[in-house]
Amino acid sequence: EVQLVESGGGLVQPGGSLRLSCAASGFTFSSYWMSWVRQAPGKGLEWVANIKQDGSEKYYVDSVKGRFTISRDNAKNSLYLQMNSLRAEDTAVYYCARGPFWFDPWGQGTLVTVSS
Amino acid sequence: QSALTQPASVSGSPGQSITISCTGTSSDVGGYNYVSWYQQHPGKAPKLMIYDVSNRPSGVSNRFSGSKSGNTASLTISGLQAEDEADYYCSSYTSSSTLAVFGGGTKLTVL
């Protein structure tokens, strides 16, 4: 069964940092682009970042450029999102998803709350 | 980056058909056949329903179909069922620096 499981969310103060992880199983992780997509409470989906199979290409939504870094470890079948200088507007459920610009499957999501 | 434009809500009665539109530009929807659609029930992760404009993943009902004309893509659900009540999002490849963009979402109510 193809599965994605996120972890690492939680409550963090404005200006703080958090690292999200996504463990992949059931498919050849190293063969796929991977993405992070977020959803603020009561709002729509927002694509955040994606990364090529070998990590050589990375793309970000403008609002997180310079603050977030996407990475992967193909040996560990894992995707990461390092989030620095967090702001209140980064509060959201963060989903890990397989694919560059269409996404299937999705993980269950991990909630990040930025608040003092 | 501007999100793709979807109607905020649509509704229909059981058995009817509805269509949700997704309007972009020639830099995304109109320029490439990489439009996808997602269904999201409350508290759940999104589920891929259509990819590459009109392709259905294995396991998705053939009541769901996709199409595109110019800068507007559409998702049609025929034979509406109560379980179809959910939020629906479109997404597209974009030639901007980001690669992907979502629509704002459409809430489907089955009356």
HADDOCK unambig.tbl for C-alpha pairs under 7 A between the chains (distance, minus, plus):
assign (segid A and resid 44 and name CA) (segid B and resid 104 and name CA) 5.59 0.50 0.50
assign (segid A and resid 44 and name CA) (segid B and resid 105 and name CA) 5.97 0.50 0.50
assign (segid A and resid 45 and name CA) (segid B and resid 102 and name CA) 6.55 0.50 0.50
assign (segid A and resid 46 and name CA) (segid B and resid 102 and name CA) 6.27 0.50 0.50
assign (segid A and resid 47 and name CA) (segid B and resid 100 and name CA) 6.59 0.50 0.50
assign (segid A and resid 47 and name CA) (segid B and resid 101 and name CA) 6.30 0.50 0.50
assign (segid A and resid 47 and name CA) (segid B and resid 102 and name CA) 6.88 0.50 0.50
assign (segid A and resid 59 and name CA) (segid B and resid 98 and name CA) 5.42 0.50 0.50
assign (segid A and resid 60 and name CA) (segid B and resid 98 and name CA) 5.61 0.50 0.50
assign (segid A and resid 61 and name CA) (segid B and resid 98 and name CA) 5.73 0.50 0.50
assign (segid A and resid 101 and name CA) (segid B and resid 92 and name CA) 6.52 0.50 0.50
assign (segid A and resid 101 and name CA) (segid B and resid 93 and name CA) 5.45 0.50 0.50
assign (segid A and resid 101 and name CA) (segid B and resid 99 and name CA) 6.54 0.50 0.50
assign (segid A and resid 101 and name CA) (segid B and resid 100 and name CA) 5.07 0.50 0.50
assign (segid A and resid 102 and name CA) (segid B and resid 36 and name CA) 6.01 0.50 0.50
assign (segid A and resid 102 and name CA) (segid B and resid 51 and name CA) 6.73 0.50 0.50
assign (segid A and resid 103 and name CA) (segid B and resid 48 and name CA) 6.74 0.50 0.50
assign (segid A and resid 104 and name CA) (segid B and resid 48 and name CA) 5.97 0.50 0.50
assign (segid A and resid 106 and name CA) (segid B and resid 45 and name CA) 6.49 0.50 0.50
assign (segid A and resid 106 and name CA) (segid B and resid 46 and name CA) 6.79 0.50 0.50
assign (segid A and resid 107 and name CA) (segid B and resid 45 and name CA) 6.89 0.50 0.50
assign (segid A and resid 108 and name CA) (segid B and resid 45 and name CA) 5.61 0.50 0.50
